[in-house]
Amino acid sequence: MAKKKSEGFQSAAGLIRYFDSEDDKALKINPWFVIGFSIFIIMLVEILHALYPT
């Protein structure tokens, strides 16, 4: 049986082309903002849980 050697390269080239293109109009968020916002939300939930227990 003959193996298809070119199939893997073509699919990999498509993925590289897809992930290589960056949209300049896309929203860019600083990773530290996401971490800080997550910590803020966790603290807010904990404070509200302490003030208004169920």
Biopython code that builds the backbone (N, CA, C, O; Angstrom):
import numpy as np
from Bio.PDB.StructureBuilder import StructureBuilder

atoms = [
    (1, "MET", "N", (0.833, -1.188, 0.000)),
    (1, "MET", "CA", (0.000, 0.000, 0.000)),
    (1, "MET", "C", (0.878, 1.253, 0.000)),
    (1, "MET", "O", (1.872, 1.333, 0.722)),
    (2, "ALA", "N", (0.508, 2.181, -0.785)),
    (2, "ALA", "CA", (1.258, 3.429, -0.852)),
    (2, "ALA", "C", (0.771, 4.375, 0.246)),
    (2, "ALA", "O", (-0.424, 4.468, 0.528)),
    (3, "LYS", "N", (1.717, 5.065, 0.850)),
    (3, "LYS", "CA", (1.372, 6.015, 1.911)),
    (3, "LYS", "C", (1.235, 7.413, 1.314)),
    (3, "LYS", "O", (1.953, 7.778, 0.384)),
    (4, "LYS", "N", (0.320, 8.170, 1.853)),
    (4, "LYS", "CA", (0.133, 9.551, 1.417)),
    (4, "LYS", "C", (1.026, 10.445, 2.266)),
    (4, "LYS", "O", (0.689, 10.767, 3.405)),
    (5, "LYS", "N", (2.154, 10.841, 1.715)),
    (5, "LYS", "CA", (3.108, 11.651, 2.477)),
    (5, "LYS", "C", (2.763, 13.134, 2.428)),
    (5, "LYS", "O", (3.091, 13.867, 3.360)),
    (6, "SER", "N", (2.120, 13.586, 1.380)),
    (6, "SER", "CA", (1.872, 15.015, 1.237)),
    (6, "SER", "C", (0.660, 15.480, 2.042)),
    (6, "SER", "O", (0.474, 16.684, 2.219)),
    (7, "GLU", "N", (-0.162, 14.562, 2.530)),
    (7, "GLU", "CA", (-1.376, 14.958, 3.235)),
    (7, "GLU", "C", (-1.067, 15.695, 4.532)),
    (7, "GLU", "O", (-1.718, 16.699, 4.822)),
    (8, "GLY", "N", (-0.113, 15.242, 5.314)),
    (8, "GLY", "CA", (0.227, 15.879, 6.581)),
    (8, "GLY", "C", (0.804, 17.260, 6.394)),
    (8, "GLY", "O", (0.499, 18.170, 7.164)),
    (9, "PHE", "N", (1.623, 17.428, 5.394)),
    (9, "PHE", "CA", (2.245, 18.729, 5.164)),
    (9, "PHE", "C", (1.214, 19.772, 4.758)),
    (9, "PHE", "O", (1.267, 20.911, 5.222)),
    (10, "GLN", "N", (0.284, 19.395, 3.903)),
    (10, "GLN", "CA", (-0.721, 20.362, 3.458)),
    (10, "GLN", "C", (-1.623, 20.788, 4.610)),
    (10, "GLN", "O", (-1.968, 21.964, 4.724)),
    (11, "SER", "N", (-2.004, 19.853, 5.456)),
    (11, "SER", "CA", (-2.864, 20.240, 6.569)),
    (11, "SER", "C", (-2.082, 21.076, 7.583)),
    (11, "SER", "O", (-2.637, 22.008, 8.165)),
    (12, "ALA", "N", (-0.824, 20.763, 7.801)),
    (12, "ALA", "CA", (-0.006, 21.556, 8.723)),
    (12, "ALA", "C", (0.215, 22.960, 8.171)),
    (12, "ALA", "O", (0.229, 23.928, 8.931)),
    (13, "ALA", "N", (0.384, 23.077, 6.873)),
    (13, "ALA", "CA", (0.586, 24.397, 6.274)),
    (13, "ALA", "C", (-0.657, 25.251, 6.444)),
    (13, "ALA", "O", (-0.554, 26.457, 6.667)),
    (14, "GLY", "N", (-1.830, 24.642, 6.342)),
    (14, "GLY", "CA", (-3.067, 25.392, 6.545)),
    (14, "GLY", "C", (-3.200, 25.880, 7.974)),
    (14, "GLY", "O", (-3.647, 27.001, 8.213)),
    (15, "LEU", "N", (-2.811, 25.037, 8.931)),
    (15, "LEU", "CA", (-2.886, 25.447, 10.332)),
    (15, "LEU", "C", (-1.896, 26.559, 10.631)),
    (15, "LEU", "O", (-2.215, 27.506, 11.351)),
    (16, "ILE", "N", (-0.703, 26.447, 10.083)),
    (16, "ILE", "CA", (0.302, 27.488, 10.303)),
    (16, "ILE", "C", (-0.193, 28.808, 9.723)),
    (16, "ILE", "O", (-0.043, 29.859, 10.347)),
    (17, "ARG", "N", (-0.770, 28.757, 8.554)),
    (17, "ARG", "CA", (-1.280, 29.966, 7.922)),
    (17, "ARG", "C", (-2.424, 30.548, 8.746)),
    (17, "ARG", "O", (-2.542, 31.768, 8.869)),
    (18, "TYR", "N", (-3.273, 29.680, 9.315)),
    (18, "TYR", "CA", (-4.411, 30.146, 10.109)),
    (18, "TYR", "C", (-3.943, 30.814, 11.397)),
    (18, "TYR", "O", (-4.433, 31.888, 11.744)),
    (19, "PHE", "N", (-3.003, 30.198, 12.114)),
    (19, "PHE", "CA", (-2.553, 30.743, 13.385)),
    (19, "PHE", "C", (-1.540, 31.867, 13.221)),
    (19, "PHE", "O", (-1.308, 32.627, 14.161)),
    (20, "ASP", "N", (-0.945, 31.985, 12.067)),
    (20, "ASP", "CA", (0.045, 33.026, 11.831)),
    (20, "ASP", "C", (-0.613, 34.380, 11.589)),
    (20, "ASP", "O", (-0.021, 35.416, 11.891)),
    (21, "SER", "N", (-1.814, 34.381, 11.055)),
    (21, "SER", "CA", (-2.451, 35.654, 10.731)),
    (21, "SER", "C", (-3.072, 36.248, 11.984)),
    (21, "SER", "O", (-3.863, 35.599, 12.666)),
    (22, "GLU", "N", (-2.708, 37.478, 12.276)),
    (22, "GLU", "CA", (-3.266, 38.194, 13.415)),
    (22, "GLU", "C", (-4.102, 39.345, 12.884)),
    (22, "GLU", "O", (-3.726, 40.022, 11.927)),
    (23, "ASP", "N", (-5.220, 39.544, 13.513)),
    (23, "ASP", "CA", (-6.094, 40.630, 13.112)),
    (23, "ASP", "C", (-5.697, 41.893, 13.880)),
    (23, "ASP", "O", (-5.698, 41.908, 15.111)),
    (24, "ASP", "N", (-5.362, 42.938, 13.148)),
    (24, "ASP", "CA", (-4.950, 44.187, 13.793)),
    (24, "ASP", "C", (-6.125, 44.895, 14.459)),
    (24, "ASP", "O", (-5.931, 45.715, 15.356)),
    (25, "LYS", "N", (-7.342, 44.581, 14.023)),
    (25, "LYS", "CA", (-8.519, 45.224, 14.583)),
    (25, "LYS", "C", (-9.065, 44.470, 15.795)),
    (25, "LYS", "O", (-10.031, 44.917, 16.413)),
    (26, "ALA", "N", (-8.471, 43.358, 16.135)),
    (26, "ALA", "CA", (-8.971, 42.552, 17.248)),
    (26, "ALA", "C", (-8.679, 43.237, 18.578)),
    (26, "ALA", "O", (-7.712, 43.986, 18.712)),
    (27, "LEU", "N", (-9.534, 42.965, 19.552)),
    (27, "LEU", "CA", (-9.364, 43.509, 20.888)),
    (27, "LEU", "C", (-8.192, 42.810, 21.567)),
    (27, "LEU", "O", (-8.160, 41.583, 21.658)),
    (28, "LYS", "N", (-7.239, 43.592, 22.038)),
    (28, "LYS", "CA", (-6.071, 43.023, 22.708)),
    (28, "LYS", "C", (-6.121, 43.406, 24.178)),
    (28, "LYS", "O", (-6.155, 44.586, 24.528)),
    (29, "ILE", "N", (-6.125, 42.386, 25.036)),
    (29, "ILE", "CA", (-6.212, 42.593, 26.478)),
    (29, "ILE", "C", (-4.909, 42.132, 27.109)),
    (29, "ILE", "O", (-4.394, 41.056, 26.804)),
    (30, "ASN", "N", (-4.395, 42.962, 27.986)),
    (30, "ASN", "CA", (-3.178, 42.631, 28.708)),
    (30, "ASN", "C", (-3.459, 41.442, 29.640)),
    (30, "ASN", "O", (-4.454, 41.459, 30.364)),
    (31, "PRO", "N", (-2.608, 40.421, 29.633)),
    (31, "PRO", "CA", (-2.840, 39.262, 30.507)),
    (31, "PRO", "C", (-2.891, 39.630, 31.989)),
    (31, "PRO", "O", (-3.615, 38.989, 32.750)),
    (32, "TRP", "N", (-2.154, 40.626, 32.405)),
    (32, "TRP", "CA", (-2.180, 41.045, 33.810)),
    (32, "TRP", "C", (-3.530, 41.643, 34.185)),
    (32, "TRP", "O", (-3.961, 41.526, 35.332)),
    (33, "PHE", "N", (-4.198, 42.281, 33.233)),
    (33, "PHE", "CA", (-5.540, 42.802, 33.490)),
    (33, "PHE", "C", (-6.511, 41.658, 33.759)),
    (33, "PHE", "O", (-7.354, 41.759, 34.650)),
    (34, "VAL", "N", (-6.402, 40.587, 33.007)),
    (34, "VAL", "CA", (-7.278, 39.430, 33.195)),
    (34, "VAL", "C", (-7.037, 38.802, 34.567)),
    (34, "VAL", "O", (-7.989, 38.440, 35.258)),
    (35, "ILE", "N", (-5.785, 38.672, 34.959)),
    (35, "ILE", "CA", (-5.463, 38.097, 36.269)),
    (35, "ILE", "C", (-5.980, 39.005, 37.380)),
    (35, "ILE", "O", (-6.593, 38.526, 38.334)),
    (36, "GLY", "N", (-5.740, 40.304, 37.266)),
    (36, "GLY", "CA", (-6.198, 41.250, 38.279)),
    (36, "GLY", "C", (-7.713, 41.296, 38.376)),
    (36, "GLY", "O", (-8.264, 41.360, 39.475)),
    (37, "PHE", "N", (-8.386, 41.265, 37.243)),
    (37, "PHE", "CA", (-9.844, 41.291, 37.239)),
    (37, "PHE", "C", (-10.412, 40.022, 37.861)),
    (37, "PHE", "O", (-11.416, 40.073, 38.572)),
    (38, "SER", "N", (-9.783, 38.897, 37.602)),
    (38, "SER", "CA", (-10.222, 37.626, 38.196)),
    (38, "SER", "C", (-10.074, 37.657, 39.713)),
    (38, "SER", "O", (-10.967, 37.220, 40.439)),
    (39, "ILE", "N", (-8.945, 38.175, 40.189)),
    (39, "ILE", "CA", (-8.730, 38.283, 41.638)),
    (39, "ILE", "C", (-9.754, 39.222, 42.256)),
    (39, "ILE", "O", (-10.267, 38.958, 43.344)),
    (40, "PHE", "N", (-10.052, 40.313, 41.569)),
    (40, "PHE", "CA", (-11.055, 41.264, 42.055)),
    (40, "PHE", "C", (-12.424, 40.608, 42.173)),
    (40, "PHE", "O", (-13.110, 40.796, 43.178)),
    (41, "ILE", "N", (-12.828, 39.851, 41.180)),
    (41, "ILE", "CA", (-14.129, 39.179, 41.206)),
    (41, "ILE", "C", (-14.181, 38.154, 42.337)),
    (41, "ILE", "O", (-15.193, 38.046, 43.028)),
    (42, "ILE", "N", (-13.096, 37.402, 42.529)),
    (42, "ILE", "CA", (-13.057, 36.421, 43.614)),
    (42, "ILE", "C", (-13.190, 37.113, 44.965)),
    (42, "ILE", "O", (-13.926, 36.645, 45.833)),
    (43, "MET", "N", (-12.482, 38.225, 45.148)),
    (43, "MET", "CA", (-12.563, 38.956, 46.409)),
    (43, "MET", "C", (-13.966, 39.518, 46.622)),
    (43, "MET", "O", (-14.488, 39.475, 47.736)),
    (44, "LEU", "N", (-14.573, 40.038, 45.573)),
    (44, "LEU", "CA", (-15.920, 40.582, 45.670)),
    (44, "LEU", "C", (-16.919, 39.498, 46.074)),
    (44, "LEU", "O", (-17.771, 39.733, 46.931)),
    (45, "VAL", "N", (-16.823, 38.335, 45.478)),
    (45, "VAL", "CA", (-17.726, 37.239, 45.818)),
    (45, "VAL", "C", (-17.533, 36.803, 47.260)),
    (45, "VAL", "O", (-18.508, 36.552, 47.967)),
    (46, "GLU", "N", (-16.288, 36.710, 47.703)),
    (46, "GLU", "CA", (-16.016, 36.306, 49.086)),
    (46, "GLU", "C", (-16.532, 37.341, 50.092)),
    (46, "GLU", "O", (-17.076, 36.972, 51.132)),
    (47, "ILE", "N", (-16.367, 38.619, 49.792)),
    (47, "ILE", "CA", (-16.850, 39.676, 50.685)),
    (47, "ILE", "C", (-18.372, 39.646, 50.747)),
    (47, "ILE", "O", (-18.949, 39.737, 51.831)),
    (48, "LEU", "N", (-19.022, 39.521, 49.606)),
    (48, "LEU", "CA", (-20.478, 39.455, 49.597)),
    (48, "LEU", "C", (-20.989, 38.207, 50.308)),
    (48, "LEU", "O", (-22.029, 38.243, 50.966)),
    (49, "HIS", "N", (-20.267, 37.121, 50.176)),
    (49, "HIS", "CA", (-20.658, 35.894, 50.868)),
    (49, "HIS", "C", (-20.507, 36.054, 52.388)),
    (49, "HIS", "O", (-21.307, 35.509, 53.149)),
    (50, "ALA", "N", (-19.500, 36.788, 52.826)),
    (50, "ALA", "CA", (-19.316, 37.015, 54.257)),
    (50, "ALA", "C", (-20.372, 37.983, 54.800)),
    (50, "ALA", "O", (-20.819, 37.821, 55.936)),
    (51, "LEU", "N", (-20.777, 38.979, 54.017)),
    (51, "LEU", "CA", (-21.764, 39.942, 54.476)),
    (51, "LEU", "C", (-23.186, 39.399, 54.434)),
    (51, "LEU", "O", (-24.001, 39.704, 55.305)),
    (52, "TYR", "N", (-23.476, 38.603, 53.429)),
    (52, "TYR", "CA", (-24.823, 38.057, 53.232)),
    (52, "TYR", "C", (-24.777, 36.540, 53.145)),
    (52, "TYR", "O", (-24.937, 35.980, 52.061)),
    (53, "PRO", "N", (-24.563, 35.871, 54.263)),
    (53, "PRO", "CA", (-24.512, 34.398, 54.209)),
    (53, "PRO", "C", (-25.891, 33.816, 53.889)),
    (53, "PRO", "O", (-26.920, 34.407, 54.216)),
    (54, "THR", "N", (-25.890, 32.683, 53.265)),
    (54, "THR", "CA", (-27.159, 32.046, 52.887)),
    (54, "THR", "C", (-27.561, 30.979, 53.880)),
    (54, "THR", "O", (-28.602, 30.343, 53.715)),
]
sb = StructureBuilder()
sb.init_structure("model")
sb.init_model(0)
sb.init_chain("A")
sb.init_seg("    ")
for serial, (resi, resn, name, xyz) in enumerate(atoms, 1):
    if name == "N":
        sb.init_residue(resn, " ", resi, " ")
    sb.init_atom(name, np.array(xyz, "f"), 0.0, 1.0, " ", f" {name:<3s}", serial, name[0])
structure = sb.get_structure()
